[in-house]
């Protein structure tokens, strides 16, 4: 298929102060769209001026939640180049999520081509300041107008992009997280491992209640015993106990994070004891009380590494790393960011220069 490009006749004014970008508030001049029908497959790929979508009030995404999405970034790095970081892995994950909710897969090579064309068309929007980037949001929704529970027969795949700064207002300052023992995010056999709207809707009430108490994020426990650490609302979670780096295993209830996978690879490369295992929160408490809990941090595309300075469980506060960013957290952040911005060699083959 050939991608038709219709450039915008009137361009938006780009932000003058990159220190005030925030996250998720700004979109660029163009977007990519492509349609799907069961009888035809994917068709009509196009890049057009950014504008609101027009869908039928009976579109099935609005009633039955068939939607999957991804989040990745483009970086302005060395020699003013534009770089992607593990972009193909995001589209592999998008397809896994799509299969889980009975949606069609996209051709990864074609999706990558479309995304690159969009980013390069709007490359002037890729910010230059340290810690900024161009956020890329691929999304797929069910658009068939039908009221009745079954997989839709028509879909829209689209990509929008926009310049962003730090995801959390704290930046790299340690965040406070609240251990949730009332609500659950996902159970085994559910949608926990799919990046779909239902997962995020399920997390909103707990996140809002935690925010009202002064916390940045919620740490979820398993849905059955409310005992084992799973993930934070927008991040996978890591703990450093003694000389062991621990994160929850991929068992179907947590998102297989791209940054999570980077940390696992790098930690092993550095010769550290890296464990993907079930971690009871009682073990975390015991380690915190005995001084064996050295660090805790979240990982995700938006924040990269987010150090945790305090964990609160059942009214008790547990301070981590004296409330400061730990040595490993800082080292991992510096390593990943340096690769993303082409400030150092990429020994893993994760980075791709596109312009």
ZIPE-V136734 format. One record per run of one state. SS is the DSSP state (H for helix, E for strand, - for the rest). FROM is the first residue (numbers start at 1). LEN is the number of residues. Records with the same first field share a line. If there is no record, write none. Layout:
BEGIN
SS->FROM-LEN ; FROM-LEN
END
This chain:
BEGIN
-->1-3 ; 6-12 ; 21-9 ; 38-3 ; 50-9 ; 60-1 ; 65-2 ; 70-2 ; 77-1 ; 81-1 ; 86-1 ; 101-7 ; 122-1 ; 126-7 ; 143-2 ; 146-8 ; 165-10 ; 181-15 ; 213-4 ; 222-6 ; 233-2 ; 242-2 ; 248-10 ; 270-3 ; 277-3 ; 291-2 ; 301-3 ; 314-2 ; 320-1 ; 324-3 ; 341-10 ; 354-2
E->4-2 ; 30-8 ; 41-9 ; 59-1 ; 67-3 ; 72-5 ; 82-4 ; 133-10 ; 145-1 ; 154-11 ; 175-6 ; 196-1 ; 217-5 ; 228-5 ; 235-7 ; 244-4 ; 273-4 ; 280-1 ; 293-8 ; 304-10 ; 316-4 ; 351-3
H->18-3 ; 61-4 ; 78-3 ; 87-14 ; 108-14 ; 123-3 ; 197-16 ; 258-12 ; 281-10 ; 321-3 ; 327-14
END
